[in-house]
Every structure is written in structure tokens, then in C-alpha cells.
Amino acid sequence: MRKHFRAPIAALLALLLLLTAGCGAQSSPETAEPTPEPTPAHAHSWQHGVCTSCGKVCEHRWENGKCRLCGMVCLHRMEDGVCEICGFGCAHAVHDGETLICGRCGQKVDHSFVNGVCTRCGEKPFFFTELKKLPYALTVPASSHGTTETFHYPLHVGEVVPGAHATELPEDRRMRDLIVYLPPGYDPEAQYDVVIVVPGAGHNVHSWMEWPHHLSTPVGRLTGPELMDRLIESGLIPPMILVAAEYYQSGTAEEIAVPFEDDLRGRVLPFLAANYGTYASIDEDGVFHPAPEHFAYVAASFGAMVGWQMIPTATDLFSYWALLSGAFQNDEQLTERINEGVSAEHPIHWLYAGDGQLASGWRPYMHRIEHLNENCACLQTDGNLCFLTLDKGGHSYPTWDVGLINSLQVFFRSRYDPAQAGAPA
């Protein structure tokens, strides 16, 4: 009987050995089948981010607005110049001169003036030259309004405090006022450009800000804040802070310029930096740090004459100037002071001068600007200097309002390149 069982047992053992050997061969690295490699990306047939062969959806790796895996170009969804999809930030190198639409991302962007020419479209600033040809937007009441705050301070000593001083006499030498206009939607945590407006002789801060003798529209004359509301809402200018300041009205422009600059440098601008959202700052030691590329000085009549005297020493406070109906007297002396005082470190980004054609001094003023153009390398009419004559304009606030409108369109958007304009090193 044992002979009958030997053959089946032997066969069973042989089968077990074969199976064991087979399993060992499959688990051995030398005999295992290679694992198939994943299909490489370049083998996909991409169309609109999907492979037409296998249906795989590309996990985009964006680079400069284009996927470097599938080659798909992003259909940008721009927000503040940055695509929410691919993160592409548009440099807005090109835009349409009329619509201001960027040709790359479709966003509306302002002109970028360098030496009087837009780097995006080649346009020069568009200045209004006639009172009757102002844009319709300025004749329509704004839907939102800024706010004004009034302060006063004693001369030479004491702090700037809220409220206006009691006397109405512009020649009062004891106190000076400030009126601060804040644009609609003002955010104290944001930073704004600042424009200082200065009146003519015999006037005060209320001249620019409160007297309704300004630009005439079908619904009446505009005060300074009403004009700013409409300029901002129409998009002609970005939101900015407007500040009316006063100077000491006793003496010549040259005599007044020194204490007025000291007042601006030591009290007015530091007060604004400490209490409002500006680009200037006060450090922990109480030291004032100006930001001239974000501050402008706009003045009319005698205030403009004071401004001419300040330019050689105050470009570290203001890079932008609009001097309206205020010719200087000594061409050679002022030319020499400007050439010595203005440097590439603190250049004049833009200087707008203008007058009304009906004003008695407009032609001499124009000739003096031509003299500066010929003799000051840092002031060039094909770059950062212009003189504009307002047709049918007189020596009055409607003329100066147009000067304000024109200058604010290029202030803070315009840049001055000394290398291109030949300014002294």
C-alpha cells in the first residue's frame, strides 16, 4: 500500500517546489517586470488646458501670464493691475491716449509723464486754455463730498489747534489759519499726495477754500472744495489732500519767503505728517522727514512771487510747483539762485506757470519763463516747465482755478528724469 502512495506524494511535492520557485522569481528584482513610467507632460496633446488624448486637465504653472506646461495663455481677470488667476502683474507699458485703457490687461491707467511726454502713449498733457471749454463733469454737482477742517496757530511759538482765530483781518500778525480739505472716502490709514494752496496779497486761507468767487458754472460759482470734489469724481485727478496756508504779509516777496518757508518746514508740514495720511513722516525722535515727490505748492499773484523766492531752497519740501500770475522781478538773480540751489537729489518734477491774457503782466511773465528755459538746465519747456496763457482770463480766481486744474492733472503722475532733461548733477 505504501508503494501506491509514494507516486502521488512525490508529484505533489514536485508541484509545490515549482510553485515556490515561481513566486520567488516574481519577487526577485532581477526578474520583476518594470513598472510603466507615467506619460511625460510633453507627450500630451494640449488644447485649452486639456489633453485631447487622455483628457488630463493641466495643473497650470503660470509664468508671465503663460503656462509653461501646456502653453495656455491666461485670460486675465485683473484687479488693481494684478491677475487673480495667474498672479501676472501688468506694467501698463502701453495704453490708449484717449480712453487710457491698457493694451495688455484692459485696465484704465493714468498717463505716466516723463519730461512732459507720456511713456505709455506719447501724449503730452492736455491743458485747458479757455474758460468755456471745461469738461462737462465740472459743471455737474458731485455725488460725494470731501470734508474740511480748520486750525489756527500763533506765530513763532505754540501748537496748531482746531478752530479759526477770532480776527478777520488778513494782516493780523498774531495768528495764522490752516484749512485742510480731505477727499471723499478719506482713509486715515492710507497715504495721499498733498497740495498747499497759497493766496495773493491781502487774502487769506478763506480765499481758496470758502469764497464763492471761483470758476463759474451753470449752477453757480465753485469754492475750492467743490471744485476738488468734481475733479476727483470725474477722474481728472486722483484723491488728494488740499491745504490752504497763509504767509506773513509785510514786506517784499523776498523778505516774506524766508519766514514763510520756515513756517512750512517747521510747523505746517510736520503737523500734516503727524495728523493725516501723507507720505511725509515724523520719526520716534520727533524728526520730520519730508516727501517732496508727494507735495505740491500752488500759489496765485503775490503768493506765486513768494514761491519763486522759495524754489532754490525748498525743493526738499516740494517737487511740484504751480505759480500763477506771479512774475519774479530779477531774472539774472533768480536764475543764478536756481542753478545753485536745485540739484538732481531734489529736482523740480514739474513747474507750471500761467496767467490770463487780459492780465497786464502776462506777457512779461511769459518772457521771464523763456529766460529760465534758456538759462536753467533744471527747467526746460520740453520737459518739466510750461507757461500757459488762458484765453480771456484775467488776474482773478477763475483763471487761477484753471491753473489748478491743469497742474493737478500732471502733478504726482509726472516724473522728471535729469538724465534726459540735462539737469546739473
C-alpha positions as CSV (number, residue, x, y, z in Angstrom):
1,M,0.0,0.0,0.0
2,R,2.8,2.3,0.7
3,K,4.1,2.0,-2.9
4,H,0.7,3.2,-4.1
5,F,1.0,6.4,-2.1
6,R,4.6,7.3,-2.9
7,A,4.0,8.4,-6.5
8,P,1.1,10.9,-5.7
9,I,3.1,12.3,-2.8
10,A,6.2,12.8,-4.9
11,A,4.1,14.5,-7.6
12,L,2.6,16.8,-5.0
13,L,6.0,17.8,-3.6
14,A,7.3,18.5,-7.1
15,L,4.3,20.8,-7.7
16,L,4.9,22.6,-4.5
17,L,8.5,23.2,-5.4
18,L,7.6,24.6,-8.8
19,L,5.0,27.0,-7.3
20,T,7.6,28.1,-4.7
21,A,10.2,28.7,-7.4
22,G,7.7,30.7,-9.5
23,C,6.8,33.0,-6.6
24,G,10.4,33.6,-5.8
25,A,11.1,34.6,-9.4
26,Q,8.3,37.2,-9.4
27,S,9.5,38.9,-6.3
28,S,13.1,38.9,-7.4
29,P,14.4,42.3,-8.5
30,E,16.3,40.7,-11.3
31,T,13.3,39.0,-12.9
32,A,10.5,41.5,-12.0
33,E,8.6,43.3,-14.8
34,P,9.5,47.1,-15.0
35,T,6.8,49.5,-13.7
36,P,5.3,51.6,-16.5
37,E,6.6,55.2,-16.5
38,P,4.0,57.9,-16.3
39,T,3.3,59.6,-19.5
40,P,5.6,62.7,-19.8
41,A,4.0,66.1,-20.0
42,H,5.4,66.9,-23.4
43,A,3.7,63.8,-24.8
44,H,0.2,65.3,-24.0
45,S,-1.7,66.9,-26.8
46,W,-2.9,70.0,-25.1
47,Q,-5.8,72.2,-26.2
48,H,-7.2,74.9,-23.9
49,G,-5.5,73.3,-21.0
50,V,-7.0,69.8,-21.6
51,C,-5.2,66.8,-23.2
52,T,-7.1,65.6,-26.3
53,S,-5.6,62.1,-26.0
54,C,-6.2,61.2,-22.3
55,G,-8.5,64.0,-21.0
56,K,-6.0,65.1,-18.4
57,V,-6.5,68.7,-17.1
58,C,-3.3,70.7,-16.9
59,E,-2.2,71.8,-13.4
60,H,-1.0,75.1,-14.7
61,R,2.3,76.5,-13.8
62,W,2.0,80.2,-14.7
63,E,4.9,82.2,-15.8
64,N,4.5,85.8,-17.1
65,G,0.8,85.0,-17.9
66,K,1.5,81.8,-19.8
67,C,1.5,78.1,-18.6
68,R,4.9,76.6,-19.1
69,L,3.4,73.0,-19.1
70,C,0.6,73.3,-21.7
71,G,1.4,76.7,-23.2
72,M,-2.1,78.1,-22.5
73,V,-2.3,81.9,-22.3
74,C,-4.2,83.1,-19.2
75,L,-7.4,85.1,-19.9
76,H,-6.6,87.6,-17.2
77,R,-9.0,88.7,-14.5
78,M,-7.3,91.8,-13.4
79,E,-7.8,93.5,-10.1
80,D,-5.7,96.6,-9.3
81,G,-3.3,95.6,-12.1
82,V,-2.7,92.0,-10.9
83,C,-4.4,88.9,-12.4
84,E,-6.4,86.9,-9.8
85,I,-5.8,83.7,-11.8
86,C,-2.1,83.6,-12.6
87,G,-0.7,86.5,-10.5
88,F,0.6,88.3,-13.5
89,G,1.3,92.0,-12.7
90,C,0.8,94.3,-15.7
91,A,3.4,97.0,-16.1
92,H,0.9,99.0,-18.2
93,A,3.6,99.8,-20.7
94,V,1.1,100.8,-23.4
95,H,-2.3,102.5,-23.3
96,D,-4.7,104.3,-25.5
97,G,-4.2,108.1,-25.3
98,E,-7.9,108.9,-25.2
99,T,-9.5,106.0,-23.3
100,L,-6.5,105.4,-21.1
101,I,-7.1,101.6,-21.5
102,C,-4.0,99.4,-21.1
103,G,-3.4,97.4,-24.3
104,R,-2.2,94.4,-22.2
105,C,-4.6,94.0,-19.4
106,G,-7.6,96.2,-20.2
107,Q,-7.4,98.2,-17.1
108,K,-7.7,102.0,-17.2
109,V,-4.4,103.6,-16.1
110,D,-3.3,107.3,-16.0
111,H,-0.7,108.9,-18.1
112,S,2.8,108.4,-16.9
113,F,4.6,111.6,-17.9
114,V,8.4,111.8,-18.0
115,N,9.7,115.2,-19.0
116,G,6.3,116.2,-20.4
117,V,5.6,113.1,-22.5
118,C,3.6,110.0,-21.5
119,T,5.7,106.9,-21.6
120,R,2.7,104.8,-22.4
121,C,1.2,106.6,-25.4
122,G,3.5,109.5,-26.2
123,E,0.8,112.1,-25.4
124,K,1.6,115.5,-23.8
125,P,-0.5,116.8,-21.0
126,F,-3.9,118.2,-22.1
127,F,-4.3,121.7,-20.6
128,F,-7.5,123.7,-20.8
129,T,-6.9,127.1,-22.4
130,E,-10.4,128.5,-22.4
131,L,-12.8,129.1,-19.6
132,K,-15.8,128.0,-21.7
133,K,-14.2,124.7,-22.8
134,L,-14.0,123.0,-19.4
135,P,-15.3,119.4,-19.3
136,Y,-19.0,118.8,-18.6
137,A,-18.1,116.8,-15.4
138,L,-17.0,120.1,-13.7
139,T,-20.4,121.7,-14.3
140,V,-22.3,118.9,-12.6
141,P,-22.6,118.7,-8.8
142,A,-20.5,115.8,-7.3
143,S,-22.4,112.9,-5.8
144,S,-20.0,112.7,-2.8
145,H,-18.1,115.4,-0.9
146,G,-14.9,115.8,1.0
147,T,-14.7,117.4,4.4
148,T,-12.8,120.4,5.6
149,E,-11.1,121.1,9.0
150,T,-9.9,124.4,10.2
151,F,-6.9,125.1,12.5
152,H,-5.0,128.1,13.8
153,Y,-1.7,128.7,15.4
154,P,0.2,131.6,17.0
155,L,3.3,132.9,15.2
156,H,6.7,131.6,16.1
157,V,5.6,129.7,19.2
158,G,2.7,127.4,20.2
159,E,0.9,124.4,18.8
160,V,-1.5,124.1,15.8
161,V,-5.0,123.7,17.3
162,P,-8.5,123.2,15.9
163,G,-10.7,126.2,15.0
164,A,-10.2,129.6,13.3
165,H,-8.7,132.6,15.0
166,A,-11.1,135.3,16.1
167,T,-9.9,138.2,13.9
168,E,-11.0,138.5,10.3
169,L,-8.1,140.9,9.4
170,P,-5.8,139.2,6.9
171,E,-2.9,141.5,8.1
172,D,-3.2,140.1,11.7
173,R,0.3,139.1,12.7
174,R,-0.6,137.2,15.8
175,M,-2.3,134.2,14.3
176,R,-2.4,132.2,11.2
177,D,-5.1,129.7,9.9
178,L,-4.9,126.4,8.1
179,I,-7.9,124.8,6.3
180,V,-7.5,121.1,5.4
181,Y,-9.6,119.5,2.7
182,L,-9.9,115.7,2.9
183,P,-11.2,113.9,-0.3
184,P,-14.4,111.9,-0.3
185,G,-13.8,108.5,1.3
186,Y,-10.7,109.7,3.1
187,D,-8.9,106.8,4.8
188,P,-6.6,107.8,7.7
189,E,-4.6,104.6,7.2
190,A,-3.9,105.4,3.5
191,Q,-1.3,107.8,2.1
192,Y,-2.3,110.8,0.0
193,D,-0.5,113.4,-2.1
194,V,-0.7,116.9,-0.6
195,V,-1.2,120.3,-2.3
196,I,-0.6,123.5,-0.4
197,V,-2.5,126.5,-1.9
198,V,-1.4,130.0,-1.1
199,P,-3.4,133.2,-1.7
200,G,-2.4,136.6,-3.1
201,A,-1.7,139.8,-1.2
202,G,-4.5,140.9,1.1
203,H,-6.1,137.5,1.1
204,N,-6.1,134.5,3.5
205,V,-6.9,130.8,3.6
206,H,-10.6,131.5,3.0
207,S,-9.8,132.9,-0.5
208,W,-9.1,129.5,-2.0
209,M,-11.4,127.4,0.2
210,E,-14.5,129.3,1.1
211,W,-15.1,132.4,-1.1
212,P,-17.6,131.5,-3.8
213,H,-15.9,133.7,-6.4
214,H,-14.2,130.9,-8.3
215,L,-14.9,129.1,-11.5
216,S,-18.4,129.9,-12.9
217,T,-20.7,127.0,-13.8
218,P,-24.4,126.8,-14.8
219,V,-25.3,126.2,-11.2
220,G,-23.1,128.9,-9.7
221,R,-19.6,129.6,-8.7
222,L,-17.5,126.9,-7.1
223,T,-15.4,127.1,-3.9
224,G,-12.1,125.2,-3.7
225,P,-13.6,122.0,-2.0
226,E,-16.5,121.9,-4.5
227,L,-14.0,122.1,-7.4
228,M,-11.9,119.3,-5.9
229,D,-15.0,117.1,-5.4
230,R,-15.8,117.3,-9.1
231,L,-12.2,116.9,-10.2
232,I,-11.8,113.7,-8.2
233,E,-15.2,112.2,-9.1
234,S,-14.7,112.9,-12.8
235,G,-11.3,111.0,-12.7
236,L,-9.3,114.0,-13.8
237,I,-7.2,113.8,-10.7
238,P,-6.7,111.1,-8.0
239,P,-7.9,111.8,-4.5
240,M,-5.6,114.1,-2.7
241,I,-5.4,116.4,0.4
242,L,-5.7,120.2,-0.3
243,V,-4.4,122.6,2.4
244,A,-4.8,126.4,2.4
245,A,-2.0,128.2,4.2
246,E,-1.1,131.8,4.9
247,Y,2.1,133.8,4.9
248,Y,3.2,136.9,6.7
249,Q,2.1,139.9,4.6
250,S,4.6,142.6,5.5
251,G,7.5,143.3,3.1
252,T,8.7,142.2,-0.3
253,A,8.3,138.7,-1.6
254,E,12.0,138.0,-1.0
255,E,11.6,139.2,2.7
256,I,8.4,137.1,3.2
257,A,9.7,133.9,1.6
258,V,12.3,133.2,4.4
259,P,9.9,133.2,7.4
260,F,7.1,131.5,5.3
261,E,9.4,128.7,4.3
262,D,10.5,128.3,7.9
263,D,6.8,128.1,8.9
264,L,6.0,125.5,6.3
265,R,9.1,123.5,7.2
266,G,8.9,123.7,10.9
267,R,5.2,123.8,11.7
268,V,2.7,123.3,8.8
269,L,4.1,120.2,7.0
270,P,5.1,118.4,10.3
271,F,1.6,119.0,11.6
272,L,0.1,117.4,8.4
273,A,2.5,114.5,8.6
274,A,1.6,113.8,12.3
275,N,-2.2,114.1,11.9
276,Y,-3.0,112.9,8.3
277,G,-2.3,110.1,5.9
278,T,0.6,111.6,4.0
279,Y,3.9,110.3,2.6
280,A,5.9,112.5,4.9
281,S,6.5,111.2,8.4
282,I,7.6,112.0,12.0
283,D,10.1,109.5,13.4
284,E,10.2,108.4,17.1
285,D,12.6,111.1,17.9
286,G,10.2,113.8,16.6
287,V,12.2,114.5,13.4
288,F,10.2,115.5,10.4
289,H,11.0,113.6,7.1
290,P,9.5,115.3,4.1
291,A,8.4,113.6,0.9
292,P,8.8,116.2,-1.8
293,E,7.7,113.9,-4.7
294,H,4.3,113.8,-3.0
295,F,3.9,117.5,-2.1
296,A,3.0,120.5,-4.3
297,Y,3.0,124.3,-3.8
298,V,0.3,126.2,-5.7
299,A,0.0,129.9,-5.4
300,A,-1.6,133.0,-7.0
301,S,-0.4,136.5,-7.5
302,F,1.9,137.7,-4.7
303,G,1.9,134.1,-3.2
304,A,3.4,133.0,-6.5
305,M,6.1,135.6,-6.2
306,V,6.9,134.3,-2.8
307,G,7.0,130.8,-4.3
308,W,9.6,131.9,-6.8
309,Q,11.8,133.1,-4.0
310,M,11.4,129.7,-2.1
311,I,12.2,127.4,-5.0
312,P,16.0,127.4,-4.7
313,T,15.8,126.4,-1.0
314,A,12.6,124.4,-0.8
315,T,12.8,121.6,-3.4
316,D,13.4,119.2,-0.5
317,L,9.8,120.1,0.5
318,F,8.0,120.4,-2.8
319,S,8.8,118.7,-6.2
320,Y,5.8,120.2,-7.9
321,W,5.0,123.9,-8.3
322,A,2.2,126.0,-9.9
323,L,3.0,129.7,-9.8
324,L,0.0,131.6,-11.3
325,S,0.0,135.3,-12.2
326,G,3.1,136.0,-10.1
327,A,6.1,137.1,-12.1
328,F,9.5,137.5,-10.5
329,Q,11.4,140.7,-10.9
330,N,15.2,140.0,-11.2
331,D,15.8,137.4,-14.0
332,E,19.5,137.1,-13.5
333,Q,19.5,136.8,-9.7
334,L,16.7,134.2,-9.7
335,T,18.4,132.2,-12.5
336,E,21.7,132.1,-10.5
337,R,19.9,131.0,-7.3
338,I,18.0,128.2,-9.1
339,N,21.1,126.9,-10.8
340,E,23.0,126.9,-7.5
341,G,20.1,125.5,-5.3
342,V,18.3,122.9,-7.4
343,S,20.1,119.6,-7.6
344,A,19.4,116.1,-9.0
345,E,18.9,114.9,-5.4
346,H,15.8,117.1,-5.1
347,P,14.8,118.0,-8.6
348,I,11.8,120.0,-9.8
349,H,9.5,117.4,-11.3
350,W,7.1,119.9,-12.8
351,L,6.7,123.7,-12.7
352,Y,3.5,125.1,-14.2
353,A,3.4,128.9,-14.7
354,G,0.4,130.7,-16.2
355,D,-1.6,133.9,-16.5
356,G,-4.7,135.3,-18.1
357,Q,-4.4,137.0,-21.4
358,L,-6.3,140.0,-20.0
359,A,-3.9,140.4,-17.1
360,S,-1.5,143.3,-17.6
361,G,1.6,141.2,-16.6
362,W,1.1,138.1,-18.6
363,R,3.5,138.9,-21.5
364,P,6.5,139.9,-19.3
365,Y,5.8,136.8,-17.2
366,M,6.0,134.6,-20.3
367,H,9.3,136.2,-21.3
368,R,10.7,135.5,-17.9
369,I,9.8,131.9,-18.2
370,E,11.6,131.8,-21.6
371,H,14.6,133.3,-19.9
372,L,14.6,130.4,-17.3
373,N,14.3,127.9,-20.1
374,E,17.3,129.3,-21.8
375,N,19.5,129.6,-18.7
376,C,18.4,126.9,-16.2
377,A,19.3,123.3,-17.1
378,C,16.9,122.0,-14.5
379,L,13.9,123.9,-16.0
380,Q,13.1,123.0,-19.6
381,T,9.9,123.8,-21.6
382,D,10.3,120.5,-23.4
383,G,10.5,118.6,-20.1
384,N,9.3,119.9,-16.7
385,L,8.5,123.6,-17.4
386,C,5.5,125.2,-19.1
387,F,3.8,128.5,-19.4
388,L,0.1,128.6,-20.4
389,T,-1.9,131.7,-21.3
390,L,-5.6,131.4,-20.5
391,D,-7.7,132.9,-23.3
392,K,-9.9,135.7,-22.0
393,G,-8.7,135.1,-18.4
394,G,-7.8,137.9,-16.1
395,H,-5.9,138.4,-12.8
396,S,-8.6,136.5,-10.8
397,Y,-9.5,133.2,-9.2
398,P,-11.4,131.8,-12.3
399,T,-8.0,132.0,-14.1
400,W,-6.2,130.5,-11.2
401,D,-8.7,127.7,-10.8
402,V,-7.9,126.6,-14.4
403,G,-4.2,126.8,-13.5
404,L,-5.0,124.5,-10.5
405,I,-7.0,122.1,-12.7
406,N,-4.3,121.9,-15.4
407,S,-1.4,121.5,-12.9
408,L,-3.1,118.8,-10.8
409,Q,-3.6,116.7,-13.9
410,V,0.2,116.2,-14.1
411,F,1.3,116.6,-10.5
412,F,2.3,113.4,-8.8
413,R,1.8,111.4,-12.1
414,S,4.6,113.3,-13.8
415,R,8.2,112.3,-13.3
416,Y,11.4,114.2,-14.1
417,D,14.4,112.3,-15.4
418,P,17.5,114.5,-15.0
419,A,19.5,112.3,-17.4
420,Q,17.0,113.0,-20.2
421,A,16.5,116.7,-19.4
422,G,20.1,117.6,-18.8
423,A,19.8,118.7,-15.2
424,P,23.0,119.5,-13.3
425,A,24.5,116.6,-11.3
